[in-house]
Amino acid sequence: MAKKIIVYSAVYCPGCHAVKNFLKEHNIEFEERDIGQNEEYKKELQDMGHNSIPVTIIDDEKIIGFDVEKIKKALNIE
């Protein structure tokens, strides 16, 4: 079953670009939530207790920053 992946990001964030590029390179679909363009996404992030990006949510697991090892483990990829 496909995992639900959400990436909270913004255009000015280098780590966000790294996460999105990594997922694209592995042909993994994700939903991007740009907190710079949408106040509701920013509020969602803050309500989760986070003020920094990127935050990647894979099913119920939150991964803070561009943590390749945690992302790979959560997605079961080498």
C-alpha positions in Angstrom: 0.0 0.0 0.0 1.3 3.4 -0.9 2.4 5.6 1.9 0.9 9.1 2.4 3.7 11.7 2.2 3.4 15.4 3.0 6.3 17.8 2.8 5.9 21.1 4.6 8.3 23.5 2.7 8.9 26.9 1.3 10.6 28.1 -1.9 13.4 29.8 0.1 14.4 26.7 1.9 17.4 24.7 0.6 16.6 21.7 2.8 13.1 21.6 1.4 14.4 21.4 -2.1 16.7 18.6 -1.1 13.8 16.6 0.4 11.6 17.1 -2.7 14.4 16.3 -5.1 15.3 13.1 -3.2 11.6 12.0 -3.4 11.4 12.8 -7.1 14.6 11.0 -7.8 13.1 7.9 -6.3 9.8 8.4 -8.1 7.9 8.8 -4.9 4.7 10.9 -5.0 4.2 13.4 -2.2 2.0 16.4 -1.4 3.8 19.7 -1.0 2.5 22.2 1.5 4.2 25.5 1.0 4.0 27.5 4.2 5.2 30.6 2.5 2.2 30.6 0.1 -0.5 29.3 2.4 -1.1 30.5 6.0 -3.3 27.4 6.8 -0.3 25.1 6.1 1.9 27.3 8.3 -0.7 27.0 11.1 -0.9 23.2 10.6 2.9 23.0 11.1 2.8 25.2 14.2 -0.1 23.2 15.6 2.2 20.2 15.4 4.8 22.0 17.4 7.1 22.9 14.6 8.4 26.3 13.4 11.2 25.2 11.1 11.1 23.4 7.7 11.3 21.0 6.1 9.1 18.7 7.9 8.3 15.5 6.1 5.4 13.3 7.2 5.4 9.7 6.1 2.2 8.1 7.3 2.4 9.0 11.0 6.1 9.6 11.2 7.5 13.1 11.3 11.0 13.7 10.0 12.5 17.1 10.8 15.0 18.5 8.3 16.6 16.6 5.4 17.4 13.4 7.2 18.2 10.9 4.4 18.6 7.9 6.6 15.2 8.4 8.4 13.5 9.1 5.1 15.0 5.9 3.5 14.0 3.8 6.6 10.4 5.2 6.6 10.1 4.4 2.9 11.9 1.1 3.0 14.4 2.1 0.3 18.2 1.5 0.1 
